[in-house]
Amino acid sequence: MEAIKASGTNQLESEQEELERRKKELKRLESEVDKKIVQLNELRIKLEKLLKQKEAAEQKRIIELAKMYEKMPAEKGAVVIGNLQVDLAISILSKMKTKSAAKVLASMDRQKAAKLTTAFSTLDFR
C-alpha cells in the first residue's frame, strides 16, 4: 500500500514539475512574442514614415513638372503629357494652372484629351 501511495505521489510530483516547466516555457515564448510585436510595430512606424517622405518627394517632383509644362508651349507639352501614363499625366495636369492645363488638353489628340478628362473627373487624385 505504501509503495502504491509513494508511486502515486512520485507520479503527481513528476506531473507538477512538468506543468511548471511548461508554464515557464509558455512565459518565455509569450515574452518573445511580445518583443516581436514591439519590433514589428517599430518597423511599421518606420515604413509609414518612409512612405510619407516618398509621397512628399513625389508630390514635390510633380509640382516641379507641372511648372515646367506650364512654361512650355502648349503643343509641346501636349505631346509629352499625352505619352505619359494616365495617372502621372492627371497628377501633372491637376497641379498646373487651369488655363495652362486647358491649353495643353486643347492641343492634344481629342481621344487622348477625352480619356484624360474622363479619368481626371472620376478618380481621386492628390
C-alpha positions as CSV (number, residue, x, y, z in Angstrom):
1,M,0.0,0.0,0.0
2,E,2.8,2.4,0.9
3,A,4.6,1.5,-2.4
4,I,1.4,2.4,-4.4
5,K,1.0,5.6,-2.4
6,A,4.7,6.5,-2.9
7,S,4.4,5.7,-6.6
8,G,1.3,7.8,-7.0
9,T,3.0,10.7,-5.1
10,N,6.1,10.5,-7.3
11,Q,3.9,10.5,-10.4
12,L,2.0,13.5,-9.2
13,E,5.2,15.4,-8.3
14,S,6.6,14.5,-11.8
15,E,3.5,15.8,-13.5
16,Q,3.6,19.0,-11.4
17,E,7.2,19.5,-12.3
18,E,6.3,19.0,-16.0
19,L,3.5,21.6,-15.6
20,E,5.8,24.1,-14.1
21,R,8.3,23.5,-16.8
22,R,5.6,24.1,-19.5
23,K,4.4,27.2,-17.7
24,K,7.9,28.7,-17.7
25,E,8.3,27.8,-21.4
26,L,5.0,29.4,-22.2
27,K,6.0,32.6,-20.3
28,R,9.3,32.6,-22.2
29,L,7.5,32.2,-25.5
30,E,5.0,34.8,-24.6
31,S,7.8,37.2,-23.8
32,E,9.4,36.5,-27.2
33,V,6.1,37.1,-29.0
34,D,5.7,40.4,-27.1
35,K,9.2,41.5,-28.1
36,K,8.5,40.6,-31.8
37,I,5.2,42.6,-31.7
38,V,7.1,45.6,-30.4
39,Q,9.7,45.2,-33.1
40,L,7.1,44.8,-35.8
41,N,5.3,47.9,-34.6
42,E,8.5,49.9,-34.7
43,L,9.2,48.7,-38.2
44,R,5.6,49.6,-39.3
45,I,6.1,53.1,-37.9
46,K,9.4,53.4,-39.8
47,L,7.8,52.2,-43.0
48,E,4.9,54.6,-42.7
49,K,7.3,57.5,-42.1
50,L,9.4,56.4,-45.2
51,L,6.2,56.2,-47.3
52,K,5.1,59.7,-46.2
53,Q,8.6,61.0,-47.1
54,K,8.4,59.2,-50.5
55,E,4.9,60.6,-51.2
56,A,6.0,64.1,-50.3
57,A,9.0,63.9,-52.6
58,E,6.8,62.6,-55.4
59,Q,4.4,65.4,-54.9
60,K,7.2,67.9,-55.0
61,R,8.5,66.5,-58.2
62,I,5.0,66.5,-59.8
63,I,4.6,70.2,-58.8
64,E,8.0,70.9,-60.4
65,L,7.0,69.1,-63.5
66,A,3.7,71.0,-63.7
67,K,5.6,74.3,-63.5
68,M,7.9,73.1,-66.3
69,Y,5.0,72.1,-68.5
70,E,3.2,75.4,-67.8
71,K,6.3,77.2,-69.3
72,M,6.3,75.1,-72.4
73,P,4.3,75.9,-75.5
74,A,1.0,74.0,-75.1
75,E,1.6,71.9,-78.3
76,K,4.9,70.5,-77.0
77,G,3.5,69.9,-73.5
78,A,0.5,68.1,-75.1
79,V,2.8,65.7,-77.0
80,V,4.8,64.8,-73.9
81,I,1.9,64.6,-71.4
82,G,-0.1,62.6,-74.0
83,N,2.6,59.9,-73.9
84,L,2.8,59.7,-70.1
85,Q,1.0,57.1,-68.0
86,V,-2.6,58.3,-67.3
87,D,-2.0,58.6,-63.5
88,L,1.1,60.7,-63.9
89,A,-0.5,62.8,-66.7
90,I,-3.5,63.6,-64.5
91,S,-1.3,64.3,-61.5
92,I,0.7,66.8,-63.5
93,L,-2.4,68.4,-65.1
94,S,-4.1,68.8,-61.7
95,K,-1.1,70.7,-60.4
96,M,-1.0,73.1,-63.4
97,K,-2.9,76.3,-63.6
98,T,-6.3,75.8,-65.1
99,K,-5.6,77.9,-68.1
100,S,-2.3,76.2,-68.9
101,A,-3.9,72.7,-68.4
102,A,-6.7,73.7,-70.7
103,K,-4.3,74.8,-73.4
104,V,-2.4,71.5,-73.2
105,L,-5.6,69.5,-73.4
106,A,-6.8,71.6,-76.3
107,S,-3.6,70.9,-78.2
108,M,-3.8,67.2,-77.5
109,D,-5.3,64.5,-79.7
110,R,-9.1,64.5,-79.0
111,Q,-9.3,60.9,-77.9
112,K,-6.3,61.3,-75.5
113,A,-7.7,64.5,-74.1
114,A,-11.1,62.9,-73.6
115,K,-9.5,59.9,-71.9
116,L,-7.5,62.2,-69.5
117,T,-10.5,64.4,-68.8
118,T,-12.7,61.4,-68.0
119,A,-10.1,59.9,-65.8
120,F,-9.5,63.2,-64.1
121,S,-13.1,63.7,-63.4
122,T,-13.8,60.2,-62.0
123,L,-10.7,59.4,-60.0
124,D,-9.5,60.9,-56.7
125,F,-6.0,62.4,-57.2
126,R,-3.9,64.4,-54.8
